[in-house]
Amino acid sequence: MISAGEFRNGVTFDMDGNVFQIIEFQHVKPGKGAAFVRTKIRNVISGSVVEKTFNPTDKFPTAFIERKDMQYLYQDGDLYYFMDNETYENIPINADKLGDNFKFVKENTDVKVLSYKGVVFGVEPPFFVELEVTKTDPGFKGDTATNATKPATVETGAEIKVPLFIEEGDRIRIDTRTGEYMERA
């Protein structure tokens, strides 16, 4: 059992026969009245997102989510194929089950496939990936404003903001959770 006061991002719990995952949470203690927990939760099976408030003492059974290591192989239309690293079985997953951060994953990358009672509902890429910059504008001498950035396209086709000194062909490290440039690789 987990109480609403213990909610954190990524926690999964069972409520009214459905499994929900916390996307965002905020503990609120107003000047008047009792404290409460404001959340944005996603139904892991249907994918719908709702905002809901809870009393911090509300308790819910924890839902066990299976996280299986798999390797991303290739894309064919709306289907993305993953290989189980133990059985070498190929599993197709529809594009709508992949999050926005999957745009940083290139072929042959190990990921975690999330499922509940055998139903796949998401894919977790590694927290950090190293990718090559394939297209960006050149930085000009004298462009040294603090924290100045420019758009860059990486080898997976994703576009991110990078510092002015990054050039085409550079390998960079990206945090897939935020989609931000971290450092040169």
N, C-alpha and C positions, 0 to 999 in steps of 0.2 A: 504494500500500500504506500501511496505517496500523497502527501498533503499539498494543497495548492500553495502553501507558503514555501514549499521546497521546489517549485517549478523552476526549470532552467531551459534555455534553448536546446532543442533536440530531444527533450524528454518525451517518452510516449506513454500514454495511459489509456485505460478503457473507461468509457463513459457512455451509458445508455446503450450498451451492446456494440458501440463503434470504437475504433481505435483512433486516437488523435495524437498529433505531434505538435509540440510548442514551437512556434516560429518566432514569436516575440512575447516578452512578458514584462510587466512593470508592477512593482509593489507600491501601492498608493496609501498614504496615511494622511487623510484630510484633517484640517484643524478641528472640525466637528464630525462626530460619527465614528463608525468603526473602520478599520483598515480593510482594504480589499486588494485583489490581484487582478489587474487588467491584462488580458492575453489576446493573442492572435493565434488561433490553432487551425491545423489542417487535418481533415479526415484523410488518413493514409490510403484508404482503399478508393474512395471516390475522387479525392484530390481537391474537394471544396474547402475554402478557407472562410472561417467565421471569426468574429471578435466576440469575446465572452468575458464576463467578470465573475470572479469566484471569491468566496469567503476564504481567508487563509487557513481555516481549520477544516475545509472540505477535504475528504479523503477519497482517493480513487485507486483501483487496482492497477499496478504497473503492467504494461503490455510488453511481452518479450518479442523483440524484433531481431530476426536473424540477419546478421551481417556476414556475407560470404565473399571471400576474396575471389575475384574473377579478372580476366584480362579482356580489355576492349579490343576486338579484332577489326571490324570494318562496318561501314554503313551501306545499306541498300534501300534507297527511298526513305520511308519513314521508320524503317526497322534498323536497329543497331544490334550487332551480334557480339555476344560475350562468351568467353570460354571458361568453364569451370576448371580451376587449376589442379583439382584432384582427379576428376573423372574425365577430363578433356571433352566434355559434352558442350556443344554450342547452344546458346540460348538467345533467341531474338527478344528484344525489348523495344516497345513502341516509343517514338520520340517524345510523346506527351508525358512519359514517366521520368524523363531526364530533366534535371534542373537547369537553370540558366548558367550555372558554373561549369556545365559539361562542355561548353564551347572551348575550354582550355585543354581538353583531353585529346591527345593524338593517339593514333593506332598503336597497339601493343603496350598500352599503359595498364598497370594493375589498378583496379578500382574495387570498391565494396558495393555489392548489390544488396539492397535492403528488401526484405520480404516479411510478411506476417501471415502465418499459417499457409505458406506456399505461394502466396500472391505477391508478386513483385510490385513495389510501389515507388521505388526510387533508386538512384545510383549516387554514391558518394565518391567524388574524385579525390586523389591525394590532395593534402592541404597546400603543397607547393609543387609547381611544375617548372621545368626549364624549357623555354621555347626560343626559337630564332625569330628575330624581327625581319619580316619580308618586305615591308614597305613603310617608309616614314619620310617626312620632309627633313632636309639637312638643317642642322643648327647653324646659326650665323654667329660670327665673332662679335662680341658685344652684347649678345642676348644672355645676360647673366642676372636677370631679375630673380629674386628669391623664389624658390619653388615653382618656377616656370615649367610648364609641360607642353607637350605636343602629342597629337594622335599618332599611334603606330599600329600596324597590322602585324600579327604574329602568324606563324606557319599553319595554325589551325583555322585561320580566317577571322579570329576574334580581334576586336579593336580595343585598345586600352590607351591610357595616358602614360607617357614616359617622360623623363627629364630631357632637356634639350641636347645633352651630350650623347645620347643613344643614336646609333646609326644603323642603316640596313646591314644585316649580316651578324649583328651582335646577338649573343645569347643572353637572355634575361630570365630572372626568377620571378614568378607571379604567384601571389596568394590567391588560390581559387575560391576561398570563402568570401573575399571582398572584391576580387577582380582587380587588385592594385599591383603596380610594379613594386618589387621589393629591392632588387639589386642586380648588378651584372653577374652573370654566371661564369 
